[in-house]
Amino acid sequence: MKKISFVCLSLLIFTACQNDSKKERTETTATTKDTITAKAPSANTITPQTKEIPTLKECTEKQVEYETEVECIFKNKDVNEVYQATIKDQEIEKAELLLPDLPKENTTKEINKDGLLSISYTVSPKKTEIEFQFEGGVTTLSLEQMNKDVKRIIIHSAD
């Protein structure tokens, strides 16, 4: 009887410890990321010096329940530059399946591969929304031109 009581008590404690580690939390963080890439000329050959213009982006991440939102402001950029950088840097799952150029009108691209059903583009003069329809949720990429800057919002939502 003592052994059964000990086993039950041990399982109860173990289960309680497992539940503590799964607590939900909501937090907001802000980061600033500056990058500069420069190629130094070689001593043996004469090559022109190339510089990449620094990408200034200020990002804020919010997590609530089953949704994560990352908002970034790109300084002195246009929507097309941010769109290309998002594809190149793979900042969204399945970004390689996006159209190579940002479309000028609303369109939907049917995928039906690896859990991704479709990608829908909703285009307006200053704002473009791209919605990834997954079997288990939706990811939305929003690009908005704000004077000389671009606001990019990525929202991951579960069903």
Order of alpha helices (4+ residues) and beta strands (2+ residues): alpha-beta-beta-beta-beta-beta-alpha-beta-beta-beta-beta-beta
